[in-house]
Amino acid sequence: MPTYDYACKACGYRFEEFQSMSSDPLKKCPKCKKNQLQRLIGTGAGVIFKGSGFYETDYRGGGYASDAKKDSEASEPKSSDSKSDAAPSSSDASKSDD
């Protein structure tokens, strides 16, 4: 159900009313009780997600790319420290053949 904006032409009172789309527009001002109420054309409300599964952390922030790059660089092994890049020595090969 949408929220409608109303303004009274007689006293200038402005308010919002939460009502069904099929409801008739209000006519009587709740403040001055005159039939000078006008429904205003609004910009609409923002999207509201209801239910589980919608979290603030689900959306990427501006620093996501730089943080991901830092994480990937930190998790990569350095070639100078790793023995997996080096060829096995002849003594290692002879031990595995036994």
Biopython code that builds the backbone (N, CA, C, O; Angstrom):
import numpy as np
from Bio.PDB.StructureBuilder import StructureBuilder

atoms = [
    (1, "MET", "N", (0.842, -1.182, 0.000)),
    (1, "MET", "CA", (0.000, 0.000, 0.000)),
    (1, "MET", "C", (0.885, 1.241, 0.000)),
    (1, "MET", "O", (1.824, 1.350, 0.789)),
    (2, "PRO", "N", (0.578, 2.157, -0.878)),
    (2, "PRO", "CA", (1.401, 3.368, -0.978)),
    (2, "PRO", "C", (1.041, 4.432, 0.054)),
    (2, "PRO", "O", (-0.022, 4.403, 0.674)),
    (3, "THR", "N", (1.948, 5.347, 0.205)),
    (3, "THR", "CA", (1.734, 6.512, 1.053)),
    (3, "THR", "C", (1.476, 7.704, 0.139)),
    (3, "THR", "O", (2.274, 8.003, -0.749)),
    (4, "TYR", "N", (0.362, 8.375, 0.365)),
    (4, "TYR", "CA", (-0.009, 9.527, -0.453)),
    (4, "TYR", "C", (0.226, 10.818, 0.314)),
    (4, "TYR", "O", (0.042, 10.872, 1.530)),
    (5, "ASP", "N", (0.635, 11.858, -0.406)),
    (5, "ASP", "CA", (0.804, 13.191, 0.165)),
    (5, "ASP", "C", (-0.466, 13.991, -0.107)),
    (5, "ASP", "O", (-1.032, 13.937, -1.199)),
    (6, "TYR", "N", (-0.894, 14.725, 0.898)),
    (6, "TYR", "CA", (-2.073, 15.572, 0.769)),
    (6, "TYR", "C", (-1.737, 16.978, 1.240)),
    (6, "TYR", "O", (-0.868, 17.176, 2.089)),
    (7, "ALA", "N", (-2.453, 17.963, 0.664)),
    (7, "ALA", "CA", (-2.326, 19.363, 1.073)),
    (7, "ALA", "C", (-3.711, 19.994, 1.063)),
    (7, "ALA", "O", (-4.507, 19.779, 0.149)),
    (8, "CYS", "N", (-3.972, 20.766, 2.085)),
    (8, "CYS", "CA", (-5.249, 21.465, 2.172)),
    (8, "CYS", "C", (-5.114, 22.833, 1.494)),
    (8, "CYS", "O", (-4.199, 23.597, 1.798)),
    (9, "LYS", "N", (-6.028, 23.127, 0.584)),
    (9, "LYS", "CA", (-6.010, 24.422, -0.105)),
    (9, "LYS", "C", (-6.465, 25.550, 0.814)),
    (9, "LYS", "O", (-6.100, 26.707, 0.601)),
    (10, "ALA", "N", (-7.254, 25.226, 1.831)),
    (10, "ALA", "CA", (-7.797, 26.246, 2.721)),
    (10, "ALA", "C", (-6.786, 26.697, 3.773)),
    (10, "ALA", "O", (-6.555, 27.895, 3.939)),
    (11, "CYS", "N", (-6.182, 25.742, 4.485)),
    (11, "CYS", "CA", (-5.294, 26.122, 5.595)),
    (11, "CYS", "C", (-3.812, 25.834, 5.315)),
    (11, "CYS", "O", (-2.951, 26.276, 6.076)),
    (12, "GLY", "N", (-3.502, 25.101, 4.236)),
    (12, "GLY", "CA", (-2.118, 24.814, 3.882)),
    (12, "GLY", "C", (-1.514, 23.625, 4.609)),
    (12, "GLY", "O", (-0.324, 23.348, 4.458)),
    (13, "TYR", "N", (-2.315, 22.919, 5.395)),
    (13, "TYR", "CA", (-1.827, 21.755, 6.148)),
    (13, "TYR", "C", (-1.422, 20.645, 5.172)),
    (13, "TYR", "O", (-2.166, 20.304, 4.252)),
    (14, "ARG", "N", (-0.228, 20.092, 5.393)),
    (14, "ARG", "CA", (0.293, 19.006, 4.545)),
    (14, "ARG", "C", (0.553, 17.788, 5.414)),
    (14, "ARG", "O", (1.042, 17.905, 6.537)),
    (15, "PHE", "N", (0.217, 16.604, 4.877)),
    (15, "PHE", "CA", (0.435, 15.365, 5.611)),
    (15, "PHE", "C", (0.506, 14.194, 4.646)),
    (15, "PHE", "O", (0.218, 14.331, 3.457)),
    (16, "GLU", "N", (0.889, 13.056, 5.170)),
    (16, "GLU", "CA", (0.955, 11.815, 4.405)),
    (16, "GLU", "C", (-0.076, 10.851, 4.947)),
    (16, "GLU", "O", (-0.336, 10.818, 6.150)),
    (17, "GLU", "N", (-0.666, 10.063, 4.055)),
    (17, "GLU", "CA", (-1.662, 9.075, 4.458)),
    (17, "GLU", "C", (-1.345, 7.739, 3.780)),
    (17, "GLU", "O", (-1.161, 7.669, 2.565)),
    (18, "PHE", "N", (-1.286, 6.702, 4.582)),
    (18, "PHE", "CA", (-1.016, 5.350, 4.105)),
    (18, "PHE", "C", (-2.365, 4.713, 3.792)),
    (18, "PHE", "O", (-3.149, 4.438, 4.700)),
    (19, "GLN", "N", (-2.642, 4.476, 2.490)),
    (19, "GLN", "CA", (-3.933, 3.913, 2.116)),
    (19, "GLN", "C", (-3.811, 3.061, 0.863)),
    (19, "GLN", "O", (-2.831, 3.151, 0.123)),
    (20, "SER", "N", (-4.806, 2.249, 0.645)),
    (20, "SER", "CA", (-4.834, 1.332, -0.482)),
    (20, "SER", "C", (-4.924, 2.097, -1.803)),
    (20, "SER", "O", (-5.437, 3.215, -1.850)),
    (21, "MET", "N", (-4.424, 1.486, -2.864)),
    (21, "MET", "CA", (-4.488, 2.125, -4.181)),
    (21, "MET", "C", (-5.930, 2.225, -4.663)),
    (21, "MET", "O", (-6.259, 3.124, -5.436)),
    (22, "SER", "N", (-6.779, 1.332, -4.228)),
    (22, "SER", "CA", (-8.177, 1.348, -4.652)),
    (22, "SER", "C", (-9.033, 2.304, -3.819)),
    (22, "SER", "O", (-10.190, 2.549, -4.159)),
    (23, "SER", "N", (-8.478, 2.843, -2.739)),
    (23, "SER", "CA", (-9.225, 3.780, -1.890)),
    (23, "SER", "C", (-9.424, 5.112, -2.606)),
    (23, "SER", "O", (-8.574, 5.551, -3.381)),
    (24, "ASP", "N", (-10.545, 5.734, -2.335)),
    (24, "ASP", "CA", (-10.808, 7.065, -2.890)),
    (24, "ASP", "C", (-9.922, 8.084, -2.185)),
    (24, "ASP", "O", (-9.598, 7.917, -1.009)),
    (25, "PRO", "N", (-9.530, 9.134, -2.895)),
    (25, "PRO", "CA", (-8.719, 10.180, -2.250)),
    (25, "PRO", "C", (-9.491, 10.843, -1.113)),
    (25, "PRO", "O", (-10.713, 10.971, -1.179)),
    (26, "LEU", "N", (-8.780, 11.262, -0.078)),
    (26, "LEU", "CA", (-9.400, 11.967, 1.038)),
    (26, "LEU", "C", (-9.868, 13.337, 0.562)),
    (26, "LEU", "O", (-9.263, 13.933, -0.330)),
    (27, "LYS", "N", (-10.948, 13.832, 1.160)),
    (27, "LYS", "CA", (-11.491, 15.127, 0.748)),
    (27, "LYS", "C", (-11.517, 16.136, 1.883)),
    (27, "LYS", "O", (-11.424, 17.340, 1.643)),
    (28, "LYS", "N", (-11.642, 15.657, 3.125)),
    (28, "LYS", "CA", (-11.806, 16.539, 4.274)),
    (28, "LYS", "C", (-10.492, 16.688, 5.026)),
    (28, "LYS", "O", (-9.879, 15.687, 5.397)),
    (29, "CYS", "N", (-10.057, 17.903, 5.254)),
    (29, "CYS", "CA", (-8.824, 18.193, 5.983)),
    (29, "CYS", "C", (-8.989, 17.813, 7.451)),
    (29, "CYS", "O", (-9.964, 18.212, 8.089)),
    (30, "PRO", "N", (-8.033, 17.038, 7.997)),
    (30, "PRO", "CA", (-8.149, 16.651, 9.403)),
    (30, "PRO", "C", (-7.913, 17.829, 10.369)),
    (30, "PRO", "O", (-8.260, 17.735, 11.546)),
    (31, "LYS", "N", (-7.337, 18.917, 9.888)),
    (31, "LYS", "CA", (-7.026, 20.060, 10.758)),
    (31, "LYS", "C", (-8.153, 21.096, 10.772)),
    (31, "LYS", "O", (-8.667, 21.451, 11.833)),
    (32, "CYS", "N", (-8.529, 21.573, 9.589)),
    (32, "CYS", "CA", (-9.546, 22.633, 9.530)),
    (32, "CYS", "C", (-10.948, 22.109, 9.201)),
    (32, "CYS", "O", (-11.920, 22.861, 9.263)),
    (33, "LYS", "N", (-11.052, 20.840, 8.857)),
    (33, "LYS", "CA", (-12.326, 20.153, 8.573)),
    (33, "LYS", "C", (-13.047, 20.670, 7.327)),
    (33, "LYS", "O", (-14.247, 20.437, 7.179)),
    (34, "LYS", "N", (-12.351, 21.361, 6.438)),
    (34, "LYS", "CA", (-12.958, 21.838, 5.198)),
    (34, "LYS", "C", (-12.693, 20.827, 4.091)),
    (34, "LYS", "O", (-11.724, 20.069, 4.149)),
    (35, "ASN", "N", (-13.550, 20.822, 3.097)),
    (35, "ASN", "CA", (-13.414, 19.897, 1.970)),
    (35, "ASN", "C", (-12.530, 20.501, 0.881)),
    (35, "ASN", "O", (-12.951, 20.627, -0.269)),
    (36, "GLN", "N", (-11.327, 20.866, 1.243)),
    (36, "GLN", "CA", (-10.397, 21.502, 0.312)),
    (36, "GLN", "C", (-9.102, 20.688, 0.166)),
    (36, "GLN", "O", (-8.067, 21.239, -0.206)),
    (37, "LEU", "N", (-9.154, 19.420, 0.449)),
    (37, "LEU", "CA", (-7.967, 18.573, 0.422)),
    (37, "LEU", "C", (-7.635, 18.144, -1.004)),
    (37, "LEU", "O", (-8.527, 17.826, -1.790)),
    (38, "GLN", "N", (-6.371, 18.139, -1.322)),
    (38, "GLN", "CA", (-5.911, 17.748, -2.654)),
    (38, "GLN", "C", (-4.789, 16.732, -2.512)),
    (38, "GLN", "O", (-3.844, 16.932, -1.749)),
    (39, "ARG", "N", (-4.907, 15.627, -3.267)),
    (39, "ARG", "CA", (-3.833, 14.626, -3.284)),
    (39, "ARG", "C", (-2.723, 15.144, -4.185)),
    (39, "ARG", "O", (-2.971, 15.555, -5.318)),
    (40, "LEU", "N", (-1.502, 15.124, -3.675)),
    (40, "LEU", "CA", (-0.354, 15.631, -4.428)),
    (40, "LEU", "C", (0.325, 14.495, -5.193)),
    (40, "LEU", "O", (0.267, 13.331, -4.797)),
    (41, "ILE", "N", (0.953, 14.858, -6.273)),
    (41, "ILE", "CA", (1.733, 13.888, -7.032)),
    (41, "ILE", "C", (3.120, 13.856, -6.414)),
    (41, "ILE", "O", (3.837, 14.857, -6.428)),
    (42, "GLY", "N", (3.493, 12.713, -5.875)),
    (42, "GLY", "CA", (4.781, 12.583, -5.197)),
    (42, "GLY", "C", (5.811, 11.872, -6.045)),
    (42, "GLY", "O", (5.520, 11.371, -7.131)),
    (43, "THR", "N", (7.011, 11.842, -5.525)),
    (43, "THR", "CA", (8.097, 11.160, -6.219)),
    (43, "THR", "C", (8.106, 9.667, -5.939)),
    (43, "THR", "O", (8.836, 8.917, -6.588)),
    (44, "GLY", "N", (7.316, 9.239, -4.995)),
    (44, "GLY", "CA", (7.289, 7.827, -4.645)),
    (44, "GLY", "C", (8.304, 7.530, -3.566)),
    (44, "GLY", "O", (9.180, 8.341, -3.265)),
    (45, "ALA", "N", (8.170, 6.372, -3.001)),
    (45, "ALA", "CA", (9.064, 5.957, -1.924)),
    (45, "ALA", "C", (10.153, 5.043, -2.467)),
    (45, "ALA", "O", (10.033, 4.500, -3.566)),
    (46, "GLY", "N", (11.200, 4.882, -1.699)),
    (46, "GLY", "CA", (12.261, 3.962, -2.080)),
    (46, "GLY", "C", (11.801, 2.523, -1.935)),
    (46, "GLY", "O", (10.803, 2.244, -1.271)),
    (47, "VAL", "N", (12.514, 1.636, -2.543)),
    (47, "VAL", "CA", (12.188, 0.219, -2.467)),
    (47, "VAL", "C", (12.493, -0.281, -1.060)),
    (47, "VAL", "O", (13.553, -0.003, -0.499)),
    (48, "ILE", "N", (11.552, -1.016, -0.513)),
    (48, "ILE", "CA", (11.732, -1.590, 0.819)),
    (48, "ILE", "C", (11.730, -3.101, 0.677)),
    (48, "ILE", "O", (10.739, -3.683, 0.235)),
    (49, "PHE", "N", (12.833, -3.743, 1.050)),
    (49, "PHE", "CA", (12.923, -5.191, 1.013)),
    (49, "PHE", "C", (12.471, -5.738, 2.352)),
    (49, "PHE", "O", (12.981, -5.342, 3.400)),
    (50, "LYS", "N", (11.520, -6.640, 2.313)),
    (50, "LYS", "CA", (11.049, -7.260, 3.545)),
    (50, "LYS", "C", (11.387, -8.736, 3.507)),
    (50, "LYS", "O", (11.378, -9.357, 2.445)),
    (51, "GLY", "N", (11.680, -9.285, 4.645)),
    (51, "GLY", "CA", (11.984, -10.703, 4.734)),
    (51, "GLY", "C", (13.457, -10.932, 4.963)),
    (51, "GLY", "O", (14.260, -9.999, 4.932)),
    (52, "SER", "N", (13.804, -12.176, 5.190)),
    (52, "SER", "CA", (15.207, -12.509, 5.447)),
    (52, "SER", "C", (15.968, -12.580, 4.138)),
    (52, "SER", "O", (15.384, -12.830, 3.083)),
    (53, "GLY", "N", (17.247, -12.362, 4.206)),
    (53, "GLY", "CA", (18.081, -12.497, 3.021)),
    (53, "GLY", "C", (18.565, -11.194, 2.433)),
    (53, "GLY", "O", (19.380, -11.214, 1.511)),
    (54, "PHE", "N", (18.103, -10.068, 2.925)),
    (54, "PHE", "CA", (18.546, -8.786, 2.412)),
    (54, "PHE", "C", (19.375, -8.100, 3.488)),
    (54, "PHE", "O", (18.845, -7.663, 4.510)),
    (55, "TYR", "N", (20.652, -8.009, 3.257)),
    (55, "TYR", "CA", (21.556, -7.448, 4.236)),
    (55, "TYR", "C", (22.385, -6.347, 3.604)),
    (55, "TYR", "O", (22.620, -6.355, 2.396)),
    (56, "GLU", "N", (22.820, -5.417, 4.401)),
    (56, "GLU", "CA", (23.649, -4.315, 3.921)),
    (56, "GLU", "C", (24.951, -4.829, 3.334)),
    (56, "GLU", "O", (25.500, -4.224, 2.413)),
    (57, "THR", "N", (25.450, -5.942, 3.861)),
    (57, "THR", "CA", (26.723, -6.485, 3.399)),
    (57, "THR", "C", (26.593, -7.236, 2.073)),
    (57, "THR", "O", (27.601, -7.659, 1.507)),
    (58, "ASP", "N", (25.376, -7.407, 1.575)),
    (58, "ASP", "CA", (25.175, -8.089, 0.299)),
    (58, "ASP", "C", (25.591, -7.237, -0.892)),
    (58, "ASP", "O", (25.755, -7.757, -1.996)),
    (59, "TYR", "N", (25.760, -5.969, -0.689)),
    (59, "TYR", "CA", (26.063, -5.063, -1.788)),
    (59, "TYR", "C", (27.511, -4.618, -1.721)),
    (59, "TYR", "O", (28.029, -4.309, -0.648)),
    (60, "ARG", "N", (28.151, -4.589, -2.859)),
    (60, "ARG", "CA", (29.567, -4.202, -2.927)),
    (60, "ARG", "C", (29.726, -2.712, -2.739)),
    (60, "ARG", "O", (28.974, -1.912, -3.296)),
    (61, "GLY", "N", (30.705, -2.357, -1.956)),
    (61, "GLY", "CA", (31.022, -0.953, -1.748)),
    (61, "GLY", "C", (32.029, -0.485, -2.790)),
    (61, "GLY", "O", (32.451, -1.257, -3.650)),
    (62, "GLY", "N", (32.405, 0.768, -2.707)),
    (62, "GLY", "CA", (33.332, 1.346, -3.668)),
    (62, "GLY", "C", (34.730, 0.764, -3.575)),
    (62, "GLY", "O", (35.427, 0.698, -4.587)),
    (63, "GLY", "N", (35.162, 0.341, -2.398)),
    (63, "GLY", "CA", (36.512, -0.182, -2.215)),
    (63, "GLY", "C", (36.615, -1.677, -2.416)),
    (63, "GLY", "O", (37.629, -2.278, -2.062)),
    (64, "TYR", "N", (35.583, -2.292, -2.980)),
    (64, "TYR", "CA", (35.584, -3.748, -3.142)),
    (64, "TYR", "C", (36.735, -4.228, -4.022)),
    (64, "TYR", "O", (37.427, -5.181, -3.663)),
    (65, "ALA", "N", (36.949, -3.586, -5.160)),
    (65, "ALA", "CA", (37.981, -4.022, -6.108)),
    (65, "ALA", "C", (39.377, -3.935, -5.503)),
    (65, "ALA", "O", (40.180, -4.854, -5.662)),
    (66, "SER", "N", (39.669, -2.839, -4.812)),
    (66, "SER", "CA", (40.992, -2.688, -4.220)),
    (66, "SER", "C", (41.198, -3.676, -3.075)),
    (66, "SER", "O", (42.299, -4.201, -2.907)),
    (67, "ASP", "N", (40.158, -3.935, -2.286)),
    (67, "ASP", "CA", (40.267, -4.915, -1.203)),
    (67, "ASP", "C", (40.463, -6.325, -1.752)),
    (67, "ASP", "O", (41.237, -7.105, -1.198)),
    (68, "ALA", "N", (39.773, -6.650, -2.824)),
    (68, "ALA", "CA", (39.909, -7.975, -3.432)),
    (68, "ALA", "C", (41.314, -8.170, -3.988)),
    (68, "ALA", "O", (41.873, -9.263, -3.894)),
    (69, "LYS", "N", (41.884, -7.127, -4.562)),
    (69, "LYS", "CA", (43.230, -7.218, -5.106)),
    (69, "LYS", "C", (44.246, -7.441, -3.984)),
    (69, "LYS", "O", (45.165, -8.247, -4.126)),
    (70, "LYS", "N", (44.078, -6.726, -2.874)),
    (70, "LYS", "CA", (44.981, -6.901, -1.733)),
    (70, "LYS", "C", (44.886, -8.319, -1.182)),
    (70, "LYS", "O", (45.903, -8.922, -0.842)),
    (71, "ASP", "N", (43.669, -8.853, -1.091)),
    (71, "ASP", "CA", (43.474, -10.208, -0.581)),
    (71, "ASP", "C", (44.113, -11.250, -1.497)),
    (71, "ASP", "O", (44.726, -12.205, -1.018)),
    (72, "SER", "N", (43.975, -11.073, -2.804)),
    (72, "SER", "CA", (44.534, -12.049, -3.734)),
    (72, "SER", "C", (46.069, -11.986, -3.739)),
    (72, "SER", "O", (46.732, -13.013, -3.881)),
    (73, "GLU", "N", (46.624, -10.792, -3.586)),
    (73, "GLU", "CA", (48.083, -10.663, -3.527)),
    (73, "GLU", "C", (48.633, -11.295, -2.252)),
    (73, "GLU", "O", (49.711, -11.890, -2.271)),
    (74, "ALA", "N", (47.913, -11.173, -1.160)),
    (74, "ALA", "CA", (48.359, -11.731, 0.115)),
    (74, "ALA", "C", (48.286, -13.254, 0.116)),
    (74, "ALA", "O", (49.083, -13.910, 0.788)),
    (75, "SER", "N", (47.344, -13.822, -0.625)),
    (75, "SER", "CA", (47.182, -15.274, -0.618)),
    (75, "SER", "C", (48.074, -15.989, -1.637)),
    (75, "SER", "O", (48.245, -17.204, -1.543)),
    (76, "GLU", "N", (48.643, -15.275, -2.599)),
    (76, "GLU", "CA", (49.520, -15.896, -3.590)),
    (76, "GLU", "C", (50.895, -16.182, -2.977)),
    (76, "GLU", "O", (51.461, -15.322, -2.302)),
    (77, "PRO", "N", (51.437, -17.391, -3.209)),
    (77, "PRO", "CA", (52.783, -17.690, -2.698)),
    (77, "PRO", "C", (53.834, -16.922, -3.498)),
    (77, "PRO", "O", (53.690, -16.706, -4.702)),
    (78, "LYS", "N", (54.870, -16.525, -2.812)),
    (78, "LYS", "CA", (55.960, -15.810, -3.480)),
    (78, "LYS", "C", (56.879, -16.833, -4.122)),
    (78, "LYS", "O", (57.164, -17.867, -3.519)),
    (79, "SER", "N", (57.347, -16.566, -5.331)),
    (79, "SER", "CA", (58.147, -17.537, -6.079)),
    (79, "SER", "C", (59.504, -17.799, -5.429)),
    (79, "SER", "O", (60.037, -18.897, -5.585)),
    (80, "SER", "N", (60.077, -16.852, -4.719)),
    (80, "SER", "CA", (61.386, -17.046, -4.101)),
    (80, "SER", "C", (61.293, -17.943, -2.872)),
    (80, "SER", "O", (62.268, -18.609, -2.525)),
    (81, "ASP", "N", (60.124, -17.973, -2.199)),
    (81, "ASP", "CA", (59.965, -18.779, -1.000)),
    (81, "ASP", "C", (59.431, -20.173, -1.289)),
    (81, "ASP", "O", (59.491, -21.044, -0.421)),
    (82, "SER", "N", (58.921, -20.399, -2.463)),
    (82, "SER", "CA", (58.258, -21.661, -2.761)),
    (82, "SER", "C", (59.228, -22.661, -3.382)),
    (82, "SER", "O", (59.998, -22.316, -4.278)),
    (83, "LYS", "N", (59.186, -23.919, -2.895)),
    (83, "LYS", "CA", (60.025, -24.968, -3.459)),
    (83, "LYS", "C", (59.326, -25.682, -4.603)),
    (83, "LYS", "O", (59.961, -26.434, -5.342)),
    (84, "SER", "N", (58.024, -25.456, -4.759)),
    (84, "SER", "CA", (57.277, -26.149, -5.805)),
    (84, "SER", "C", (57.684, -25.684, -7.198)),
    (84, "SER", "O", (57.490, -26.417, -8.168)),
    (85, "ASP", "N", (58.245, -24.483, -7.317)),
    (85, "ASP", "CA", (58.678, -23.978, -8.612)),
    (85, "ASP", "C", (60.008, -24.597, -9.040)),
    (85, "ASP", "O", (60.309, -24.652, -10.232)),
    (86, "ALA", "N", (60.791, -25.054, -8.096)),
    (86, "ALA", "CA", (62.111, -25.601, -8.411)),
    (86, "ALA", "C", (61.979, -27.045, -8.898)),
    (86, "ALA", "O", (61.073, -27.765, -8.479)),
    (87, "ALA", "N", (62.879, -27.460, -9.778)),
    (87, "ALA", "CA", (62.884, -28.837, -10.283)),
    (87, "ALA", "C", (63.386, -29.764, -9.195)),
    (87, "ALA", "O", (64.262, -29.377, -8.422)),
    (88, "PRO", "N", (62.851, -30.997, -9.107)),
    (88, "PRO", "CA", (63.321, -31.929, -8.077)),
    (88, "PRO", "C", (64.767, -32.330, -8.343)),
    (88, "PRO", "O", (65.188, -32.492, -9.489)),
    (89, "SER", "N", (65.498, -32.482, -7.276)),
    (89, "SER", "CA", (66.902, -32.875, -7.420)),
    (89, "SER", "C", (66.969, -34.360, -7.759)),
    (89, "SER", "O", (65.989, -35.086, -7.596)),
    (90, "SER", "N", (68.112, -34.800, -8.224)),
    (90, "SER", "CA", (68.290, -36.213, -8.620)),
    (90, "SER", "C", (68.183, -37.133, -7.425)),
    (90, "SER", "O", (67.760, -38.281, -7.565)),
    (91, "SER", "N", (68.565, -36.643, -6.232)),
    (91, "SER", "CA", (68.467, -37.483, -5.044)),
    (91, "SER", "C", (67.012, -37.687, -4.646)),
    (91, "SER", "O", (66.664, -38.751, -4.134)),
    (92, "ASP", "N", (66.132, -36.672, -4.873)),
    (92, "ASP", "CA", (64.717, -36.815, -4.581)),
    (92, "ASP", "C", (64.074, -37.826, -5.514)),
    (92, "ASP", "O", (63.208, -38.598, -5.103)),
    (93, "ALA", "N", (64.504, -37.819, -6.781)),
    (93, "ALA", "CA", (63.934, -38.721, -7.778)),
    (93, "ALA", "C", (64.321, -40.176, -7.465)),
    (93, "ALA", "O", (63.509, -41.084, -7.638)),
    (94, "SER", "N", (65.542, -40.389, -7.014)),
    (94, "SER", "CA", (65.978, -41.755, -6.729)),
    (94, "SER", "C", (65.293, -42.322, -5.505)),
    (94, "SER", "O", (65.096, -43.534, -5.420)),
    (95, "LYS", "N", (64.910, -41.451, -4.520)),
    (95, "LYS", "CA", (64.223, -41.922, -3.306)),
    (95, "LYS", "C", (62.812, -42.387, -3.645)),
    (95, "LYS", "O", (62.314, -43.334, -3.036)),
    (96, "SER", "N", (62.161, -41.738, -4.604)),
    (96, "SER", "CA", (60.789, -42.102, -4.910)),
    (96, "SER", "C", (60.714, -43.381, -5.733)),
    (96, "SER", "O", (59.653, -44.003, -5.788)),
    (97, "ASP", "N", (61.823, -43.802, -6.385)),
    (97, "ASP", "CA", (61.807, -45.005, -7.203)),
    (97, "ASP", "C", (61.945, -46.270, -6.367)),
    (97, "ASP", "O", (61.689, -47.356, -6.886)),
    (98, "ASP", "N", (62.333, -46.185, -5.111)),
    (98, "ASP", "CA", (62.561, -47.374, -4.272)),
    (98, "ASP", "C", (61.337, -48.115, -3.961)),
    (98, "ASP", "O", (61.389, -49.130, -3.267)),
]
sb = StructureBuilder()
sb.init_structure("model")
sb.init_model(0)
sb.init_chain("A")
sb.init_seg("    ")
for serial, (resi, resn, name, xyz) in enumerate(atoms, 1):
    if name == "N":
        sb.init_residue(resn, " ", resi, " ")
    sb.init_atom(name, np.array(xyz, "f"), 0.0, 1.0, " ", f" {name:<3s}", serial, name[0])
structure = sb.get_structure()
